[in-house]
Amino acid sequence: MKFTPRPRLKAESVLESTTTGVLAVDGRLCVGHINPAAENLFGVSEGHALGEPLHIAVPHFAQHMERLRDAVATTSGFIERELEMRRGQDRPVTVDLVVTPVLFGKQHGLVMEATPLDRHLRISRDEWLQAQFDAGRQLVRGLAHEIKNPLGGIRGAAQLLEHEFPDSLHREYTRVIMREADRLQNLVDRMLGPSRMPVRDTLNVHAMLEHVRHLIEAEAGEWLTVDRDYDPSIPDIEADREQLVQAALNIARNAMQALEGRDDPHLTLRTRVRRQHTIAGTLHRMAVQIDIEDNGPGIPAQLLEKIFYPMVTTRASGSGLGLPISQYLVHGHGGIIECHSRAGCTTFSIYLPLPVS
């Protein structure tokens, strides 16, 4: 009887698809392997991490280096439950960390497995953002359509009055009515969002962000410093350039306005690749993360959960439409916008699916 050998899964393929972050370091604690889940968890890319000392490649481990050196020296592993790991002033990530000594050739190294405890919270947050977007969109559409009909009647009546009473005094009043009706019509159109579907073409996200940077620098002048931190490994995407420029520009303008009058104002544009990333409940093998970050006063906690609703704004002169429109534009590309804010650091992150070749 002849047996057909079963195909064997390669270890690399398994590590690529797992949601547990896996890193391998050699005896000098330099990174020899990092899987997509670990890239996503710690906000680093494989290209930047491989061959680098662990505390530089993944700063979250900087405060744990002494214990890892002991683990290499004694070839003994350890387990830490609910370990909070930080990178500077960034939000901490909470993981269960398992460290296992392994032999790489003739020297001992370590394999580290980091299981994120807040992954399910992120998925829930994405679903909540999606529900918020849908509810706000439905509400705005209903209100906008209710407003548009009487506006047309008001403008038409003003035109009739102008024909009926052509003298300059009455014309002044009718022109005010028509001008204000047109202004409200434009506001309603903005509330409804763009009138066309995305026209997709090949787009380099860094070229798009550079365009946004030039616009912001032209508006702000010399008082604002715009920093860039781009990951050059990000491939082109299929997207509507005009719509993504508008989405990013709305966020960047909000950040610029939040920085007015601040000491040493900085706005940072950052890009990263995320692997095995969930967007609005859908798992994508690869996604691009575009961060627009400012060192302003932060968003009040009571507003943070409402900022993507229409008419919610922290400025007296604001319309409260910029962020909902940006969310709508990004949503049309299968993406989502998230926000994290505290005093001194507000980050809006745009997540978009990346093509997988």
SEDRENRO-584568 format. One line per field, with one value per residue (C-alpha): residue number from 1; residue in three letters; x, y, z. Coordinates in steps of 0.05 Angstrom, whole numbers, padded with zeros to 5 digits, m for minus. Layout:
! residues N
n: c(NUM:...)
res: c(ALA:...)
X: c(X:...)
Y: c(Y:...)
Z: c(Z:...)
! end
This chain:
! residues 357
n: c(1:2:3:4:5:6:7:8:9:10:11:12:13:14:15:16:17:18:19:20:21:22:23:24:25:26:27:28:29:30:31:32:33:34:35:36:37:38:39:40:41:42:43:44:45:46:47:48:49:50:51:52:53:54:55:56:57:58:59:60:61:62:63:64:65:66:67:68:69:70:71:72:73:74:75:76:77:78:79:80:81:82:83:84:85:86:87:88:89:90:91:92:93:94:95:96:97:98:99:100:101:102:103:104:105:106:107:108:109:110:111:112:113:114:115:116:117:118:119:120:121:122:123:124:125:126:127:128:129:130:131:132:133:134:135:136:137:138:139:140:141:142:143:144:145:146:147:148:149:150:151:152:153:154:155:156:157:158:159:160:161:162:163:164:165:166:167:168:169:170:171:172:173:174:175:176:177:178:179:180:181:182:183:184:185:186:187:188:189:190:191:192:193:194:195:196:197:198:199:200:201:202:203:204:205:206:207:208:209:210:211:212:213:214:215:216:217:218:219:220:221:222:223:224:225:226:227:228:229:230:231:232:233:234:235:236:237:238:239:240:241:242:243:244:245:246:247:248:249:250:251:252:253:254:255:256:257:258:259:260:261:262:263:264:265:266:267:268:269:270:271:272:273:274:275:276:277:278:279:280:281:282:283:284:285:286:287:288:289:290:291:292:293:294:295:296:297:298:299:300:301:302:303:304:305:306:307:308:309:310:311:312:313:314:315:316:317:318:319:320:321:322:323:324:325:326:327:328:329:330:331:332:333:334:335:336:337:338:339:340:341:342:343:344:345:346:347:348:349:350:351:352:353:354:355:356:357)
res: c(MET:LYS:PHE:THR:PRO:ARG:PRO:ARG:LEU:LYS:ALA:GLU:SER:VAL:LEU:GLU:SER:THR:THR:THR:GLY:VAL:LEU:ALA:VAL:ASP:GLY:ARG:LEU:CYS:VAL:GLY:HIS:ILE:ASN:PRO:ALA:ALA:GLU:ASN:LEU:PHE:GLY:VAL:SER:GLU:GLY:HIS:ALA:LEU:GLY:GLU:PRO:LEU:HIS:ILE:ALA:VAL:PRO:HIS:PHE:ALA:GLN:HIS:MET:GLU:ARG:LEU:ARG:ASP:ALA:VAL:ALA:THR:THR:SER:GLY:PHE:ILE:GLU:ARG:GLU:LEU:GLU:MET:ARG:ARG:GLY:GLN:ASP:ARG:PRO:VAL:THR:VAL:ASP:LEU:VAL:VAL:THR:PRO:VAL:LEU:PHE:GLY:LYS:GLN:HIS:GLY:LEU:VAL:MET:GLU:ALA:THR:PRO:LEU:ASP:ARG:HIS:LEU:ARG:ILE:SER:ARG:ASP:GLU:TRP:LEU:GLN:ALA:GLN:PHE:ASP:ALA:GLY:ARG:GLN:LEU:VAL:ARG:GLY:LEU:ALA:HIS:GLU:ILE:LYS:ASN:PRO:LEU:GLY:GLY:ILE:ARG:GLY:ALA:ALA:GLN:LEU:LEU:GLU:HIS:GLU:PHE:PRO:ASP:SER:LEU:HIS:ARG:GLU:TYR:THR:ARG:VAL:ILE:MET:ARG:GLU:ALA:ASP:ARG:LEU:GLN:ASN:LEU:VAL:ASP:ARG:MET:LEU:GLY:PRO:SER:ARG:MET:PRO:VAL:ARG:ASP:THR:LEU:ASN:VAL:HIS:ALA:MET:LEU:GLU:HIS:VAL:ARG:HIS:LEU:ILE:GLU:ALA:GLU:ALA:GLY:GLU:TRP:LEU:THR:VAL:ASP:ARG:ASP:TYR:ASP:PRO:SER:ILE:PRO:ASP:ILE:GLU:ALA:ASP:ARG:GLU:GLN:LEU:VAL:GLN:ALA:ALA:LEU:ASN:ILE:ALA:ARG:ASN:ALA:MET:GLN:ALA:LEU:GLU:GLY:ARG:ASP:ASP:PRO:HIS:LEU:THR:LEU:ARG:THR:ARG:VAL:ARG:ARG:GLN:HIS:THR:ILE:ALA:GLY:THR:LEU:HIS:ARG:MET:ALA:VAL:GLN:ILE:ASP:ILE:GLU:ASP:ASN:GLY:PRO:GLY:ILE:PRO:ALA:GLN:LEU:LEU:GLU:LYS:ILE:PHE:TYR:PRO:MET:VAL:THR:THR:ARG:ALA:SER:GLY:SER:GLY:LEU:GLY:LEU:PRO:ILE:SER:GLN:TYR:LEU:VAL:HIS:GLY:HIS:GLY:GLY:ILE:ILE:GLU:CYS:HIS:SER:ARG:ALA:GLY:CYS:THR:THR:PHE:SER:ILE:TYR:LEU:PRO:LEU:PRO:VAL:SER)
X: c(00000:00029:00023:00022:00064:00025:00049:00082:00069:00131:00145:00151:00081:00053:00089:00065:m00008:m00010:m00039:00014:00074:00138:00209:00275:00340:00411:00460:00475:00400:00398:00334:00338:00264:00200:00132:00076:00036:00096:00107:00034:00035:00098:00091:00156:00173:00215:00261:00279:00284:00326:00397:00386:00395:00327:00321:00332:00290:00232:00238:00182:00235:00285:00265:00268:00338:00372:00325:00332:00409:00402:00357:00410:00467:00430:00392:00328:00262:00207:00133:00103:00028:m00007:00060:00052:00104:00117:00153:00167:00103:00062:00003:00026:00011:m00008:00015:00027:00102:00134:00210:00243:00318:00337:00402:00419:00479:00531:00502:00441:00387:00315:00246:00194:00119:00077:00002:m00035:m00090:m00122:m00132:m00205:m00213:m00186:m00234:m00291:m00268:m00267:m00337:m00359:m00328:m00363:m00430:m00417:m00402:m00465:m00510:m00482:m00485:m00558:m00577:m00541:m00572:m00641:m00632:m00598:m00654:m00706:m00668:m00656:m00729:m00750:m00685:m00703:m00770:m00741:m00691:m00745:m00791:m00734:m00722:m00796:m00795:m00735:m00772:m00835:m00799:m00737:m00719:m00651:m00678:m00718:m00662:m00614:m00660:m00674:m00600:m00586:m00639:m00611:m00539:m00556:m00597:m00538:m00492:m00538:m00543:m00467:m00466:m00518:m00478:m00417:m00457:m00478:m00406:m00377:m00427:m00385:m00354:m00278:m00241:m00184:m00115:m00045:m00026:00038:00017:00080:00069:m00001:00024:00078:00023:m00014:00050:00062:m00009:m00004:00064:00038:m00022:00017:00080:00143:00112:00096:00147:00123:00164:00163:00174:00159:00168:00197:00176:00102:00077:00030:m00045:m00106:m00142:m00175:m00119:m00165:m00208:m00150:m00116:m00180:m00186:m00115:m00118:m00180:m00143:m00078:m00115:m00149:m00081:m00051:m00108:m00099:m00025:m00037:m00005:00032:00106:00148:00089:00103:00060:00085:00067:00083:00072:00078:00059:00013:00007:m00052:m00090:m00165:m00203:m00277:m00282:m00245:m00175:m00126:m00059:m00028:m00051:m00019:m00023:m00019:m00010:m00022:00003:00008:00037:m00023:m00067:m00105:m00179:m00222:m00242:m00316:m00310:m00262:m00316:m00360:m00311:m00333:m00405:m00426:m00428:m00381:m00324:m00277:m00273:m00326:m00314:m00312:m00366:m00356:m00357:m00283:m00274:m00340:m00325:m00254:m00283:m00332:m00277:m00231:m00290:m00303:m00233:m00247:m00209:m00222:m00196:m00180:m00159:m00118:m00107:m00077:m00047:00013:m00001:m00061:m00055:m00105:m00089:m00116:m00116:m00123:m00118:m00055:m00054:m00021:00020)
Y: c(00000:00067:00126:00198:00243:00300:00370:00402:00473:00516:00547:00615:00611:00594:00652:00700:00683:00679:00736:00726:00771:00730:00758:00720:00751:00725:00723:00797:00811:00834:00820:00760:00752:00790:00767:00812:00808:00834:00890:00910:00904:00946:00994:00975:00947:00886:00927:00974:00920:00863:00863:00920:00915:00898:00961:01004:00963:00954:01008:00974:00924:00977:00973:00897:00888:00868:00811:00788:00789:00745:00698:00690:00682:00629:00598:00603:00630:00666:00685:00753:00761:00826:00861:00935:00956:01028:01066:01136:01174:01128:01090:01025:00957:00902:00831:00762:00752:00684:00683:00617:00604:00571:00551:00588:00551:00553:00609:00616:00666:00678:00670:00717:00708:00769:00757:00824:00828:00889:00861:00845:00916:00943:00901:00925:00997:00990:00962:01020:01071:01039:01041:01114:01130:01095:01128:01197:01189:01167:01225:01277:01252:01255:01325:01350:01326:01359:01425:01424:01425:01489:01523:01516:01546:01604:01621:01615:01662:01713:01711:01723:01782:01811:01808:01837:01894:01911:01974:01975:01975:01910:01880:01889:01847:01793:01786:01775:01720:01686:01692:01661:01607:01590:01588:01540:01498:01492:01473:01418:01392:01388:01350:01300:01289:01282:01272:01220:01153:01148:01150:01102:01106:01086:01130:01138:01155:01194:01238:01251:01269:01314:01353:01360:01383:01437:01463:01465:01499:01551:01565:01565:01602:01595:01587:01513:01456:01396:01332:01271:01198:01156:01081:01076:01003:01020:01002:01044:01036:01043:01104:01171:01221:01281:01249:01224:01291:01323:01272:01283:01358:01364:01329:01367:01434:01416:01399:01464:01504:01467:01487:01562:01601:01540:01538:01498:01473:01408:01369:01300:01260:01186:01122:01049:00982:00939:00864:00820:00883:00888:00945:00951:00877:00853:00823:00847:00816:00885:00956:01024:01068:01143:01183:01257:01277:01343:01365:01409:01411:01347:01334:01336:01266:01282:01299:01244:01193:01241:01276:01237:01259:01319:01387:01366:01416:01446:01513:01567:01581:01507:01474:01404:01374:01363:01298:01266:01281:01253:01190:01184:01192:01141:01094:01096:01066:01009:01043:01077:01135:01127:01179:01176:01239:01263:01329:01343:01289:01278:01226:01213:01147:01131:01057:01034:00963:00949:00906:00838:00813)
Z: c(00000:m00021:00026:00001:00045:00077:00061:00121:00144:00147:00215:00183:00154:00222:00256:00201:00214:00290:00331:00385:00379:00372:00374:00374:00398:00398:00456:00449:00451:00379:00340:00294:00279:00291:00266:00239:00304:00343:00292:00300:00376:00388:00330:00294:00226:00210:00165:00222:00275:00246:00270:00319:00395:00425:00468:00406:00357:00406:00460:00501:00524:00547:00621:00620:00589:00654:00666:00594:00600:00662:00623:00569:00619:00660:00601:00642:00619:00656:00649:00666:00669:00653:00641:00623:00571:00552:00497:00522:00533:00486:00511:00546:00518:00566:00550:00579:00564:00558:00551:00530:00521:00455:00422:00358:00328:00383:00425:00468:00453:00471:00440:00468:00460:00476:00479:00477:00529:00498:00428:00441:00468:00402:00361:00406:00397:00321:00322:00368:00320:00262:00299:00318:00246:00220:00272:00260:00185:00187:00233:00190:00126:00156:00182:00118:00073:00120:00115:00040:00020:00057:00037:m00036:m00022:00016:m00039:m00092:m00054:m00047:m00122:m00136:m00088:m00123:m00190:m00158:m00123:m00165:m00126:m00092:m00020:m00029:m00071:m00013:00032:m00019:m00034:00040:00042:m00020:00004:00071:00038:m00007:00054:00090:00026:00024:00097:00085:00025:00069:00122:00069:00049:m00021:m00076:m00113:m00098:m00092:m00159:m00145:m00176:m00154:m00096:m00056:00015:00028:m00034:m00008:00061:00032:m00004:00062:00096:00044:00052:00128:00127:00078:00123:00189:00168:00209:00278:00268:00261:00220:00232:00187:00206:00145:00134:00064:00056:00049:m00021:m00063:m00052:m00096:m00071:m00088:m00077:m00071:m00018:00024:00020:00045:00102:00125:00116:00159:00216:00206:00206:00272:00300:00275:00307:00372:00373:00363:00420:00448:00465:00415:00373:00335:00287:00267:00205:00214:00173:00193:00165:00208:00197:00216:00232:00246:00215:00233:00249:00187:00193:00140:00127:00118:00132:00131:00193:00182:00246:00251:00320:00357:00424:00440:00502:00484:00476:00538:00561:00558:00484:00462:00453:00412:00366:00304:00313:00271:00304:00361:00367:00419:00383:00384:00310:00290:00249:00278:00208:00192:00231:00210:00137:00145:00176:00118:00066:00099:00109:00034:00025:00074:00130:00196:00238:00312:00363:00427:00467:00532:00553:00508:00456:00410:00356:00300:00265:00195:00180:00108:00079:00039:m00023:m00013:m00072)
! end
